[in-house]
Amino acid sequence: MPLTPVDVNDAALKATHHYRQQRRNVVTLYTLALLAMVVLFGWQLHEQYQQEIQAAESRTTARANVVTEWAKGVFAQSGQALFGLSELMAIDAMAEVRNPLLLPQALNNLIAYVPMINEIGVLDREGRVLASGSGQWMAQGDVSDTPFFNAFQHSDEQELVTPLYGSESEQTYYLYHGRRLHVPTDELAEWVVARIAPTVFIDSLEEINGYDGESIALVDANLKLIARHPSVSESFSIGRQIDSPETDEWLARGEPMWSTTMRSPIDGRERLFRVQRVGEYPMLAVVGIDLHGLLAGWRQRALILLAVMVVIALLGAWGTRHYLSRLALTDQLRQRIEEREQARAEAQIAAAAFQTHLGILITDAHGEILKANQTFTRITGYSEAEVVGKNPRLFSAGHHNAAFYRQLWKSLVKTGNWEGEIWNQRKNGELFPEWLTVSAIHSSSGELTHYVATMNDISERKAAEQEIHQLAFYDPLTGLANRQLFMDRMEAALKELRRHQRCGALLLIDIDNFKQINDTLGHVSGDRLLQTIARRLGQMLRDTDTLARLGSDEFAILIEGEASSPMQTSQLAERVAHKLQATLCTPIMLGEESVTVTGSVGIALMTNSEYGADDYLQQVDMALFQAKRSGRHHVCFFDPAMQASLLAHVKLETDLYQAQAKQQWLLYYQPQVDHHGKVFGVEALLRWEHPERGLVSPDAFIPLLESTGLINAVGEWVLETACHQLVHWAQHPQFRELTLSVNISPAQFRDEGFLRRVEAVFARTQVPLQRLKLEVTESLFVEARDDARDKMLALKAQGVRFSLDDFGTGYSSLAYLAQLPLDQLKIDQSFVQQILVSQANAAIVESTIALAESLDLEVIAEGVETQAQQAWLLAHDCRAYQGFLYGRPVAASVFETQLLGGIAS
């Protein structure tokens, strides 16, 4: 009886199952043997590691004991010296020792006999120095406000050793060992105190022959470094605070000793430390061994064992592979025998139209592959021999879930066919989309016999669709979302905000000084920099956050639905902002150049569902502007007051152009007087008469004039108006001796046409230049100092005088004072108003007056408001003043009336 295709398939299934079971058994046995070897070798390495650590701990313990006993000896010697001194002073028969003339000599001799003592002194209970060995404390006289005396004063102990305290007079650190005196109550002496310099411990530690990689240190109870061998770097000097939370916890527990492994806070090396208290003294002995050097031998043995393990594993793999090859050969012989039986069954399969432009796959009723054409091979990379007998699940890419396949088979069973798009996997692992059609084939009796699947590779069509989508919604340089996609995400986030009453945050990052990188390194390097920044920012964010590139060097981040509390959302946004700033500060290599960039961050909280995406973008842009204006590399949150301020700023700037067009400027004059109260000059001050706001303060519109470039035109008007006024006064006997000071903006002075315009004003007005004084500020000389000096010399040659305004508030430098053709220094009112209440400001003003006198410069103080201020200035040789005490800025006509009235009276 001939075998049917079903019988052949059943026999093949059983044989294949037996072959696969044998393969699994062999692989399982090899895996278990390999695992046992790894466990054995790992246990051996662990035991050796523990032995190395235990030996190192014994060594550090012994070394710590030696250092501890030696440190105790130092304090024992100083304590013996203090004890002897206290006993000597307590003996009435030795009263001559307490003689004020003999006691310092006795203390000095004691310092010579006990070399570890740097200074020794006798103090009374109020902290007054009665005597000292080297005389350093005696020169100080009173140490009651020093930290070490406060420690003695608040202690009930007979003998006390302090932690490390700094000496302000000597700019160094000392340990203080004190002993309370037992003297009659009528005696003043209370304490004898020895000062021990850390160099005693440093020198002794340097004499210790340490092991390679070993460190020995002494620190006080407050974790300040006293001494260390090997010596520390300049960045971690003696007295430096050591940041070690683990040591703080051990100190709090009160344990006498402690061993731990951690990174050294001094040199950053991983060490095994032994920490031990030095008796009852406020000092710790710390001995450490470099783990890298300690475990060098262990690592070498580990590498050897690893190499042996790899060799054994390779030999086992070779033997396993050889055995599996024999099994495979046996299975191939079996398959060849079965192929003759399968040939008769395969003859019944229709092959019409099999080789077409579509990939075709035929399976039996159980889903095992029977036949595939050449197009299928071209699409998937699998040959027919590789797929026959296997299930189509072989090509599954895991892209679709189980529900998708259940729906596919449900449709196939119900209708006999299924058609749709599906993602599968080629032989090389590449995923690809295909259009798949599956049809069920039934026999004449209606029995299901085969399935026929046709497939068409649609990768090119999908790639074209993806490219269109990428161009529409993603930035081509960085691959991040573009403005369009970011706005869509924002709209979706706002809908979630309204629906679930949750908060979100919007961050806007601008790379500081990015244009300079483009200009110096080129646009190619600039593009690489942006790509690196985009990658770094993306690594710091969650998958739920949206990162987009909105402009050249502007990145936006959307944090969605994190919390319902604005406070929590703001805290999260601030943490994210600082984390992003930190990752930006890491240097970036562009070719051979290392570039470090910073970023300014603006943040707007999305808490109000009434605002739209454009509103929040405007808010975060305002916050970014504020962060950049604060000096860059700042983080700034949006504040509604910020929006109001910006709108007011824009409105003021618009009104400023109208002021220039309608000539809404006024020039006011404030008198300058000498020490007799006589007016010898005036300062011209610009005012803006706004039609709605009235007189606007110069502090509000002068910066706008400079930023908009209107300062040149307005400044020229101020100078020409002042010159006309000076010409007018020159014709009046009561005003002809007045000098007139005019402020010149640094932006105005740096303009290339400044000299030409000023000389044109002089020519038009015919002003007496010897009565004209131009006031400049220190910021003028920060850049292009030589250019400013040349212009000043050119005007100086025509008779114009120069006054340095606001001296001391900007970039004061004696160098430019000596080089520039100045005639006068003007002391800023911020110093003048504090001279009676601030010693520092008084010292600055006094120094400025002395400096002006030494440089043969006139000096005038502005902002004088009280007679007491004027009296102080006069007492310190300042004889010219300006301020409300003598008159406020007024129009020219009012000033003339006031001056004439003062002369008449």
Secondary structure, DSSP 8 states (H G I E B T S, - for coil): ----HHHHHHHHHHHHHHHHHHHHHHHHHHHHHHHHHHHHHHHHHHHHHHHHHHHHHHHHHHHHHHHHHHHHHHHHHHHHHHHHHHHHHH-GGGGGGGSTTTHHHHHHHHHHHSTTEEEEEEEETTSBEEEESSSHHHHH-B-TTSHHHHHHHT---SEEE---EEETTTTEEEEEEEEE----TT--EEEEEEEE-THHHHHHHHTS---TTEEEEEEETT-BEEEEES---TTS-TT-B---HHHHHHHHHT-SEEEEEEE-TTT--EEEEEEEE-TTSSEEEEEEEEHHHHTHHHHHHHHHHHHHHHHHHHHHHHHHHHHHHHHHHHHHHHHHHHHHHHHHHHTTS--TT-SSSSEEEEEETTS-EEEE-HHHHHHH---HHHHTTS-GGGGB-S-S-HHHHHHHHHHHHHHSEEEEEEEEE-TTS-EEEEEEEEEEEE-TTS-EEEEEEEEEE-HHHHHHHHHHHHHHHB-TTT--B-HHHHHHHHHHHHHHHHHH--EEEEEEEEETTHHHHHHHH-HHHHHHHHHHHHHHHHHTS-TTSEEEE-SSSEEEEEEEEEES-HHHHHHHHHHHHHHHHHHHTS-EEETTEEE---EEEEEEEE--TTS-HHHHHHHHHHHHHHHHHTTSS-EEE--HHHHHHHHHHHHHHHHHHHHHHHT-EEEEEEEEEETTS-EEEEEEEEEEEETTTEEE-HHHHHHHHHHHTTHHHHHHHHHHHHHHHHHHHHTSTTTTT-EEEEE--HHHHHSTTHHHHHHHHHHHHT--GGGEEEEEEGGGGSS-HHHHHHHHHHHHTTT-EEEEEEETSS---HHHHHHS---EEEE-HHHHTTTTT-HHHHHHHHHHHHHHHHTT-EEEEE---SHHHHHHHHHTT--EEESTTT---B-HHHHHHHHHHHHH-
